[in-house]
Amino acid sequence: MNGYGGMVAVRFGLLGSFVVEDAGGTPRPVGTPKARALLAVLLMRPDTLVSWDTVKTAMWGNSIPATARASLHNHVARIRRDLDDGGGTESRIQVAPVGFRLRVAEDELDVSRFDGFLCRARAARLAKDWTAVEALTGSALALWRGEPLSDVALPDTERGPFVRRLEEARLQVLEWRYEADLHLGRHQGIAAELGELVAAHPLRETFHGQLMLALHRSGRQADALLAYDTARRTIRSELGVDPEPGLVELHRRILRLDPALAVPAPQDPPAAVGASASTARVPHQLPSAIADFTGREDELGRIVGELAVTDRPEGATVLVHRVSGGGGMGKTTLMVQAAHQIRARFPDGQIFLDLGGMTTMPMPPETALGLLLRSLGVAPEEVPGGVQARSALFRSLVAGRRMLILLDDAGDAAQVRPLLPGAAGSAVLVTSRRRLVSFPGVRIDLGALPDHEAHRLLSSIVGEERVAAHPEATAEVLRACGGMPLALRLAGSRLAARPAWSVRDLAHRLNNHGRVLRELYADDLHVRTALQMSYELLLQEPTGPAGPARAFRLLGLMPSVAFGVEAAAALLECDGLSVEDWLEALVDAHLLESPAPGRYQFHCLVQALARELAKETDTEEERLRAVERLVTWSLRGADAATARLAPAGRRVPLEPGEGAVSFDGYDAAYAWCERERELLVACVRLAHESGLHALAWKTAASLWAFVRLGRGDDWFGTHTVGLAAARAEGDERAEAWMLNGIGNQVMQAGRPDEAIAYYRQVLRIHEGTEGRDLEMAAVLNNIGTCCTELGDHRSALGYYRESLVWESPSTATMNNLADTLANLGRLDEALGVLDEAERTQRAAGDRVSLAIGLRIRGDVLRGARRPAEAVEAYRKALALQRQGGDLHGEALSLTGLGDALDDLGDRAGAEACWGRALVSLERRGYVGRTGELRKRLAAPRTAGGPREQVDIPA
């Protein structure tokens, strides 16, 4: 065993109790428990710079003492003494301002040796060299002495992910070991061992299948069938599903005594790929292309088009055509399809190599080069050692040949670069979940399939008739799969294999809350497995389950809409710079999408995975607090926006808190609301469904000033949910607030009778209760607007005056009072009230009420036969409404402006205004007002004709 550089060789063991030995096997005790823990933390990340914060968290969890930094220096000194390490530049443990690095040779650490055996076993398995698989897996298993780090005191958040990764790798090695035994005809005697594994891991279906096959080949068919029955009952009891189709098929084959299951004949070891490096063979290793390849025509055309170019100069840089994308997006399928279409242009061979980049142990470049060389005819004994020597030989053998090399599932550029030919002539295709930007050539990022391509793919698998029979259910299936090709194939395959199912049955299963990932599987393919590989890599980062991994889980609790860094930082309770780094890391890992700069969104199935992982990893309290932080951020932002959008409007009383949002002015507040609209609206429902009822109704109430500006659906939807939340909270005042808001929206939609019913419910809650002056004023004003709309102006006048008794001055009520006075022919009084209201509105900076008042002034001036002044008032109102995005108010002002222009004889100008108002109102479903506009457009009008009635809810 060799030491690291000139250091004394030491053997470190983590695969069991913690062991430190010298090269001769003599134990080297490491003093204190904390020193042992520090050494273990660094050995879990050998030859990696580990930050101070990471080490502190790993050592002490959330209870980091103030003396942690000094303690770590002391522990390092103790470890150096115990290892005879003198420190300095050649020290095994290096300490820097940014963190620690433990220098360890690969053969000094049992985990590194285990990983090496595993990588070599994977390569041998791909080559179907079962003798080598048996030897390598045996060597890997021999390193295990028990549960890893069983005697080291570390927090579960530190030790748990590391141990789970190793335990999963050990089970993988065991699966390969027994697979090799069965291929080599060594089934006798392994049934007992497999029985123990099945008992210990009852949901691991590979072990069940291997046990069944071992029993069958040992002449114990009844026991094999009993083993399947046990597996089926266990899986159904634990998961509520049937075993995977592969296990079901093995059961059927055993039942019918399929001769293909008999003991395989002894096989010669895999033939050497060539007797020497000079006798190269022509490999044809491409996997078969699928027969029903659907969609991706543009991407396929780009790749094939580039590969078809043959006039590149001798010695030019080799092109690397990359396809990146999230799990299940069809990267490999697309590249294999392209490779088959163009393979005739590469007569010297086609090589396919799975680099395992998204597994916990990617194939090292040295191993990959060994497989490439053997594919080219190099005998095993002639393959040189080391990456550089292997890469040089590979380039020499490929030089002057036209070969197509498909590298599947690359982990990063460093894994790919040594595998590239030295010059043009050959072509390289690479698939990866990471964006490999440092190579020349085509780069394609695969996203979800468009709806029409997703529909075609599902139809090609299931059959056009079954899909067409239930179009609504088909749409639900497509929506649940989110355009992911793997999900569509698995959903379609399940449906195709079940003739008794309809598309409705499949849609119901996929949309059953929380089951979508459980339903998307077929044979050994699972959508969750494909997606989770990217997450598992996050756990290998120095931050472990914290950092990007924690961000991924908790961000899954977001509503299914786009969000920005501020919202994510609030939910995660972390600074914006760190959160932005995490978000970009998730985008690079294709666990998040970035539809616009600074905006992020989940694919629906990736978000389903994030939510499942959060439920499995984070406590219910942690998840609820995360949602609470997000909704609180939304509430405070909406409240701050209301202060700018409607300075005189009612605001929900809020407790002072950290992180309050503020805006410089109206424009900034409106832009923020417009940008975050979908998230703000969705947070109301999220809060209610999470039991945060007070936050739900308060957020709905705080959105009023924005949603009234042409967002009628959002207005009604948020307040309806807010009403349910208020009632769930048992808060009558909140209930009245929501009922009043719903009445305002219904009134704006042109349904005054229905609005009055809501307002009277509010009156019943407030009447006779002290301290409700503002609430009484608002609802009385609103009933007055309904009376105005219904033509009952005298009743309206009474309600407005009573409202002003409760709250004076109220500019909204004064606007409405002026309108009613004008309708009663008291035009001078109306203009006087508007003058007084305008002074208050301008002093307060209340643009919305000012715009409404200017529009009413235009109406009053028209009634006074002063159309030119009316035109000026309408135009001022329109300028403010367009600035604030008040689409409904703009439509009313356009209507009035058209009337005034018609009074002045400008029929063309009038019709242009009416036409624009009609289009705007029709888009938002205001049927009552559109009828009046159609009458105006259909017949000529005379000056001084009937005025448009107005209403302004408070």
Disulfide bonds with the S-S distance in Angstrom:
none
